């Protein structure tokens, strides 16, 4: 659960990474973010809610080791790829724009064929989808970005795989001591529900909603 909260925070932070940053630069920026947020999140949920130093906390050191070994390198690659795709220049008739134009043209054309085939649709309305198919290349910039939606779906699948692996990793590690604060009780409820089937998917959907 701690890694799930951290992953959701990194996903919110990802769009703020420099547009031209390479994978090494992104890895360095994410490392700095993790150094701050992991300590803050861990402090929220531990029993001792004082401001004492966490330098000697063995539980935090254990989590930091696993985060740096598993979460950080994998998420940095995912973030670097997604930022490159999202921030790529958009040119008319190329890449994303070409994909959207062809997709809408094909979609409206297939709709027109269905209407021609369907006997229950009046004949005077059968030309409309074909006209839309002809106009689709011009109208596509004002329609939903199908290519962007596809990229976002691929990104969410990659995050889901990482979240599932972190969930399995968390089951193999000793649990932290949970505080009696509201956040601590919330975390404990999440830990208990994690043993239920499909818990990783539910946790990932919650993190995705929070990210959006």
N, C-alpha and C positions, 0 to 999 in steps of 0.2 A: 504494500500500500504506500509506503514511503517513496518507493521508486515510481509508482504510478503518479503520485502528486508531483514529483520532480519532473517526470516526463511531460506532464501537462503544462508545467511552468516553462519548460524548454521550448515546447511547441508554440506557446504564446510569445516567447522571446525570439524565435527564429526569424520572423519577418524583419526584425531590427538589425540583423546581421548585415554587414556591408555587401552591396550588390556584387562587387568585383572580388570578394574574398575567396581565396582558395581553400581547399580542404584543411590544410595545416592551420591557416588563420582562423577558420571556423572552429576547429578543435581547440585552439587556444582560448577563444572567446567563450566557448561553452564550458571549458574547464574553470574559468573565472566565475561564470554564473553558477556552476555547481558548487564551487567552494563556498559561495555565499548562501545559496538557497538550501542546500542540504543541511547545513548547520541550523538555519532558521526553522526548517520543517522539523528537524529532530528535536529542537528545543521546545517546540510547541507541544509535543506528545510525550515527553518524558515525565516521570513522576516528580522529580525534583525541579520545580519551576523557578528556581533562583537564577540569578545572572552569573553564576559561577562559570569558570572556564571549562570548556569541553575538550581541552587539549589531551587529557588523560583518559577520556571516556573510551573504553575498549569497544563498546557496542557501536558507537559512531565511527570509530576507526575501521571496524569490520564492514560496515555499510559503505563507507567511502572507498574501500578497496574494491568491493564488488561493482560499485557504480563506475569507477574509473576503468575497470577491466572489461565490463560488459556493456553498460548503457552508453558511456561516452563515445567509444570508437564507432559503434554501430549507428548511434543517432547522428553523429557528425557526418557520416556518409549519406544518410537519408536526408538530412537538412541541406547539405551541399547540393545534392542532386535536385531536390525540390526547389530550392532557391534559384538554381540555374534555369530550370524549366519555367518558373513563374516570372522571372525577370528577363527572360530572353526577349530581344526586340521583336515587335510585331510588324511584319511587312505584308502588304497586300499581295494576295496570290501565292503566299509561301507559308509553310509550317502550319501554325494554328489557324490562320485565316483560310488557307486552302482546305484544311480538314473540315472546318465549319461550313464553308460554301458547298463542298461536295456532299456532305452529310445531309444538309437541308434539301439540296436539289434531289438527291436520291429518295429521301423520305417523302417529300411532296409528290414525286413521280410515282412511287409505289402506292401512295394514297389515291392518286388519280386512277391507277390501274384497278384498284379495289372498287372504286366508285363506278367505273365502267362495267366491271363484272357484276356488281350488286344489282339485282333486278328491282329492288324496292326503292331505289333513289331515282327521282325524276331525271329525264334525259337532259333537261335544260340546265342542270346543276353539275353535270359531269365534267365540264371544262375548267371549273375553278381550280382544282388541285394542280392541273397541268400549267395553268397560268402562274400559280404560286411557284411551281418548280422552275419555270422560266425566270421568275423574279428573285428566286432564292439567292443567287450569287450577289445580287445587289442589296437584298434585305438582311443577309446573314450578320453584318456587323451590329444590327439593332436587335438581334435575337439572342437568346441565352448562349453562353459560350460552352458548346458541347466538348470541345477539346480540353478546356480548363476543368470542366466537371470530371472528365475521364482521368486527367492527371491527379486531381484531388482524391479520386477514389483509389487510384494506385498508391498514393501516399498514405492514405488511411489503412490500406491493407498492410503496407510495410510497418506502420506504427503498431498495428494489431499484432503482427508477428513478434515484434520486439516486446510488446506488453505481455504477451503470453509467456515468453522466455523469462522475463523478469518476475512474473508471477510464480513460475516453477522454481526459479532461483530463491525467491522469498520463502517458499515453503521449506527449503532446505536449511535456512538460516534461523538462528534463535530469535524469538520475538523480542522487541524492545519492551521495557517497562512502560505501561501506558498510564498517563496522568488522568486525574479525575475532571479535567477541564472539559468543556463542551467539545473542543476539537479532539481531545483524547478519546472521549466516548464515541465520537463519530468514527475515528480510526479503528477502534476495537470492534464496532459493529461491522465495518468493512472487512476486517480480518476474519471475523466469524463467517460472514457471507462468502468469503473467498473459497471456503471449503465446499460450497455448493457447486453443482455442475453448471457450466456456462458462466461462471463468475468473471473470468478474464474478459469475455466479450462484453459483459455488462459494465465492468469497470472501464473498459476502453471506450464504450459508447458514452459514458458519463464524462470521461476526459475529453472526448471529441466535442461534446456539446459545450463544455466549459471553454475549450479552445476557440470554438466559433463565436 
